[in-house]
Amino acid sequence: MDRDDMQVVGRLDGVSKQFGSHRVLDGLSLDIRAGEVTALLGPNGAGKTTTVGLLTGRLSPDGGRVDLFGLDPSRPVARARMGVMLQSAGLPDVLTVRELVTLQSGYYRHPREVSETIALAGLEGLERRPAGKLSGGQQRRLLYALAICGRPDLLVLDEPTTGLDHEARRHLWSTVREEADGGAAVLLTTHYLEEADALADRIVVIAEGRIVADAAPAGIKASVGGSTIRCRTALSDPILSALPGVRSVGRSGAAATLLVADAAATARALLAADPSLAELTISAASLEEALANLSPSTRKAA
């Protein structure tokens, strides 16, 4: 389905937000669509947490407009259609996993069966364990269970896999993908670029309170990242930086890593400038390398 045909479930329109003298968001506009996993990325302080707070109704904008299912996000009827997993949230120590999932499920009109929620969150065998006796990773899985138990139309996940091992992380990715494929809108914030690359249909990058990129992972890598050239060369960094298409140069001894816009042109220039060049390899730039080249001046339409 074309993105233009997908239902918008959450919208920030020209939103600004300021804390004291610090402007966190500056005219930010963002649509969250049904059936799409949107990863929100950016450095610390970029405005990701504030954006999530506005969309979930925990914060109010200083300027602009925020809608959730066409309503004010603070209205209970809108919030009842949303599941939220925050980066940090307290759990009652004495209640068991099953008790907490059962309690949370009672707030929704059409919740999942408790056993289904527990299985989706990878908590089978832990149903009778008090929350206070769970490991950090198990508590993260319980918070995920509480977010998905009501079959939400919008699932907001703030750093969901922090503290999870590789197997648990992959399991959560699979269930998040199923939620989106079933029609839910998913908003994900993460520091794991591998996670965003593997899971997101769309990556939105915020810097200095503004959106500087909004595209599919492959689109960001293709339009911003270019290619990576690795080689062993005696050429100095200033000479390498002056070669055609070179965006950045990294060095480890004689081994150089170049992020380039036009791999063929740079490779030809490298070979001409250094006849002793060795171990030349060319690969697509990673998402991390692409994001490192983003700045507010590389803004893309949201």
C-alpha positions as CSV (number, residue, x, y, z in Angstrom):
1,M,0.0,0.0,0.0
2,D,1.2,3.5,-0.9
3,R,2.1,5.6,2.2
4,D,-0.3,8.3,1.1
5,D,-3.2,5.7,1.4
6,M,-2.2,4.6,4.9
7,Q,-4.4,5.9,7.7
8,V,-2.8,8.6,9.9
9,V,-3.3,7.7,13.6
10,G,-1.0,10.3,15.1
11,R,0.0,13.7,13.9
12,L,2.3,16.5,15.1
13,D,1.8,19.7,13.0
14,G,4.3,22.5,13.3
15,V,4.9,21.6,17.0
16,S,7.2,23.6,19.2
17,K,8.2,22.8,22.8
18,Q,10.4,24.7,25.2
19,F,11.7,23.9,28.6
20,G,12.9,27.1,30.3
21,S,15.1,28.8,27.8
22,H,15.8,25.6,25.8
23,R,13.7,25.0,22.7
24,V,13.5,21.2,22.3
25,L,11.2,21.1,19.3
26,D,11.1,23.7,16.6
27,G,8.2,23.5,14.2
28,L,8.3,19.7,14.0
29,S,5.7,18.0,11.8
30,L,5.3,14.2,11.8
31,D,2.6,11.7,10.8
32,I,2.4,8.2,12.3
33,R,0.6,5.8,10.0
34,A,-1.3,2.5,10.5
35,G,0.6,-0.6,9.4
36,E,4.0,1.1,9.5
37,V,6.9,0.8,11.9
38,T,8.4,4.3,12.3
39,A,11.8,4.5,14.0
40,L,12.6,7.8,15.6
41,L,16.4,8.4,15.8
42,G,18.7,11.2,16.9
43,P,21.3,12.1,19.4
44,N,20.6,12.6,23.1
45,G,18.7,15.9,23.5
46,A,17.4,15.9,19.9
47,G,13.8,15.8,21.0
48,K,12.8,12.2,20.7
49,T,11.5,11.7,24.2
50,T,9.6,15.0,24.0
51,T,8.0,13.9,20.7
52,V,6.8,10.7,22.4
53,G,5.5,12.6,25.4
54,L,3.5,14.9,23.2
55,L,2.0,12.1,21.1
56,T,1.0,10.1,24.2
57,G,-0.6,13.1,25.9
58,R,1.9,13.3,28.8
59,L,3.1,16.7,27.5
60,S,1.3,19.6,25.8
61,P,2.8,21.6,22.9
62,D,3.7,25.3,23.3
63,G,2.8,25.8,19.6
64,G,1.3,23.8,16.8
65,R,-1.1,21.0,17.1
66,V,-1.0,17.3,18.2
67,D,-3.7,14.8,17.3
68,L,-4.2,11.2,18.3
69,F,-6.9,9.4,16.3
70,G,-8.2,12.9,15.5
71,L,-8.5,13.8,19.1
72,D,-6.5,15.6,21.8
73,P,-4.0,12.9,23.0
74,S,-4.9,13.6,26.6
75,R,-8.5,12.4,26.1
76,P,-9.1,8.9,27.6
77,V,-10.9,7.7,24.5
78,A,-7.8,8.3,22.4
79,R,-5.4,6.9,25.0
80,A,-7.4,3.8,25.3
81,R,-6.4,2.8,21.8
82,M,-2.7,3.1,22.5
83,G,-0.1,0.8,24.2
84,V,3.1,2.4,25.6
85,M,6.4,0.9,26.7
86,L,8.5,3.6,28.3
87,Q,12.3,3.4,28.8
88,S,11.8,3.5,32.5
89,A,8.7,2.6,34.4
90,G,8.0,1.2,37.8
91,L,6.4,-2.1,38.5
92,P,4.6,-3.2,41.7
93,D,7.1,-5.6,43.3
94,V,4.6,-7.9,44.9
95,L,2.2,-8.5,42.0
96,T,3.0,-11.5,39.8
97,V,3.5,-11.4,36.0
98,R,0.0,-12.9,35.5
99,E,-1.6,-10.5,37.9
100,L,-0.1,-7.5,36.3
101,V,-1.0,-8.6,32.7
102,T,-4.6,-9.4,33.9
103,L,-4.9,-6.1,35.6
104,Q,-3.7,-4.1,32.6
105,S,-5.8,-6.1,30.2
106,G,-8.9,-5.0,32.2
107,Y,-8.5,-1.4,31.0
108,Y,-9.2,-2.4,27.4
109,R,-12.4,-3.3,25.6
110,H,-11.0,-6.1,23.5
111,P,-7.8,-7.3,25.1
112,R,-5.8,-10.4,24.2
113,E,-6.1,-13.5,26.2
114,V,-3.6,-13.2,29.1
115,S,-1.9,-16.4,28.1
116,E,-1.4,-15.1,24.5
117,T,0.1,-11.8,25.8
118,I,2.5,-13.7,28.1
119,A,3.6,-15.9,25.2
120,L,4.1,-13.0,22.8
121,A,6.3,-11.3,25.4
122,G,8.4,-14.4,26.0
123,L,7.3,-14.7,29.7
124,E,6.0,-18.3,29.7
125,G,7.1,-20.1,32.9
126,L,7.3,-16.8,34.8
127,E,3.6,-16.2,35.3
128,R,3.7,-16.7,39.1
129,R,6.9,-14.7,39.7
130,P,6.5,-11.4,41.4
131,A,7.7,-8.4,39.3
132,G,10.3,-7.6,42.0
133,K,11.9,-10.9,41.5
134,L,12.4,-10.6,37.8
135,S,15.7,-9.8,36.1
136,G,16.1,-6.5,34.3
137,G,15.5,-8.1,30.9
138,Q,12.5,-10.0,32.2
139,Q,11.0,-6.7,33.5
140,R,11.5,-5.2,30.1
141,R,9.6,-8.1,28.6
142,L,6.8,-7.6,31.2
143,L,6.6,-3.9,30.3
144,Y,6.2,-5.0,26.6
145,A,3.4,-7.4,27.6
146,L,1.6,-4.5,29.3
147,A,1.9,-2.4,26.2
148,I,0.5,-5.0,23.8
149,C,-2.1,-6.7,25.9
150,G,-4.9,-4.4,24.7
151,R,-4.4,-4.9,21.0
152,P,-3.4,-1.3,20.5
153,D,-4.0,0.6,17.3
154,L,-0.8,2.6,18.2
155,L,2.1,0.9,19.9
156,V,4.8,3.3,21.3
157,L,8.1,1.6,22.2
158,D,10.8,3.7,23.9
159,E,14.1,1.8,23.8
160,P,12.2,-1.5,24.0
161,T,15.2,-3.9,23.8
162,T,17.6,-2.3,26.3
163,G,18.8,-5.0,28.6
164,L,17.5,-7.9,26.4
165,D,19.8,-10.7,25.2
166,H,20.1,-11.4,21.5
167,E,17.4,-14.1,21.4
168,A,14.9,-12.0,23.4
169,R,15.6,-9.0,21.1
170,R,14.9,-11.0,18.0
171,H,11.7,-12.4,19.5
172,L,10.5,-8.9,20.3
173,W,11.3,-7.7,16.8
174,S,9.2,-10.6,15.3
175,T,6.2,-9.7,17.4
176,V,6.5,-6.0,16.7
177,R,6.5,-6.8,13.0
178,E,3.4,-8.8,13.5
179,E,1.7,-5.9,15.2
180,A,2.4,-3.6,12.2
181,D,1.5,-6.3,9.7
182,G,-1.8,-6.6,11.5
183,G,-2.5,-2.9,11.0
184,A,-1.1,-1.2,14.1
185,A,1.0,1.9,13.9
186,V,4.3,1.4,15.7
187,L,6.5,4.3,16.9
188,L,9.9,3.1,18.0
189,T,12.8,5.0,19.6
190,T,16.1,3.1,19.8
191,H,19.9,3.6,20.1
192,Y,20.4,0.3,18.3
193,L,20.8,1.2,14.6
194,E,20.8,-2.5,13.7
195,E,17.3,-2.6,15.2
196,A,16.0,0.3,13.2
197,D,17.6,-1.0,10.0
198,A,16.0,-4.5,10.5
199,L,12.6,-3.5,11.8
200,A,11.5,-0.1,10.6
201,D,9.6,0.7,7.4
202,R,10.6,4.3,7.9
203,I,13.3,6.1,9.8
204,V,12.8,9.7,11.0
205,V,15.9,11.4,12.2
206,I,15.6,14.4,14.6
207,A,18.4,16.9,15.2
208,E,18.2,20.2,17.1
209,G,14.4,19.8,17.4
210,R,13.8,19.4,13.6
211,I,13.5,16.5,11.2
212,V,16.6,16.1,9.1
213,A,15.7,12.9,7.3
214,D,12.5,10.8,6.7
215,A,12.8,7.8,4.5
216,A,13.0,4.0,4.4
217,P,16.3,2.7,5.8
218,A,17.5,1.8,2.3
219,G,16.6,5.3,1.1
220,I,18.6,7.0,3.8
221,K,21.6,4.9,3.1
222,A,21.4,5.4,-0.6
223,S,20.8,9.2,-0.6
224,V,23.0,10.1,2.3
225,G,25.3,7.3,3.0
226,G,26.8,6.5,-0.3
227,S,29.5,3.7,-0.1
228,T,32.4,2.7,2.1
229,I,35.9,2.1,0.7
230,R,38.4,0.3,2.8
231,C,42.1,0.0,1.8
232,R,45.7,0.0,2.9
233,T,47.4,3.2,1.6
234,A,50.4,5.4,2.2
235,L,48.4,8.5,1.3
236,S,47.9,11.0,4.0
237,D,44.5,11.9,5.4
238,P,44.5,15.4,3.8
239,I,45.2,13.8,0.4
240,L,42.5,11.2,0.9
241,S,40.0,13.9,1.9
242,A,40.7,15.8,-1.3
243,L,39.9,12.9,-3.6
244,P,36.7,13.2,-5.5
245,G,33.5,12.2,-3.7
246,V,35.1,11.6,-0.3
247,R,32.9,12.7,2.6
248,S,35.0,11.4,5.6
249,V,38.2,9.6,6.3
250,G,38.9,7.2,9.1
251,R,42.3,5.7,9.9
252,S,43.8,2.8,11.7
253,G,47.5,2.6,10.9
254,A,47.9,2.0,7.2
255,A,44.2,0.9,6.9
256,A,41.9,3.7,5.8
257,T,38.1,3.8,5.7
258,L,36.5,6.4,3.3
259,L,32.8,7.2,3.2
260,V,32.2,8.4,-0.4
261,A,29.4,9.6,-2.6
262,D,30.7,8.0,-5.8
263,A,32.7,4.8,-5.2
264,A,33.8,4.3,-8.8
265,A,35.2,7.8,-9.1
266,T,37.0,7.7,-5.8
267,A,38.5,4.2,-6.4
268,R,39.9,5.4,-9.8
269,A,41.5,8.4,-8.1
270,L,42.9,6.2,-5.3
271,L,44.5,3.8,-7.7
272,A,46.0,6.6,-9.7
273,A,47.4,8.4,-6.7
274,D,48.8,5.4,-4.9
275,P,50.2,2.6,-7.1
276,S,51.0,0.6,-3.9
277,L,47.3,0.6,-2.8
278,A,46.3,-2.8,-1.4
279,E,43.3,-4.6,0.1
280,L,40.8,-2.4,-1.7
281,T,37.1,-3.2,-0.8
282,I,33.9,-1.4,-1.6
283,S,30.6,-1.9,0.2
284,A,27.4,-0.1,0.8
285,A,27.5,2.4,3.7
286,S,25.9,1.2,6.9
287,L,23.0,3.0,8.5
288,E,25.4,4.3,11.2
289,E,27.7,5.7,8.6
290,A,24.8,7.3,6.7
291,L,23.4,8.9,9.9
292,A,26.8,10.3,10.8
293,N,26.6,12.4,7.7
294,L,23.2,13.9,8.5
295,S,22.9,17.5,9.7
296,P,20.1,20.0,9.7
297,S,21.2,21.2,6.3
298,T,20.4,17.8,4.8
299,R,16.7,18.1,5.7
300,K,14.2,16.0,3.7
301,A,10.5,16.4,3.4
302,A,8.5,14.7,6.2
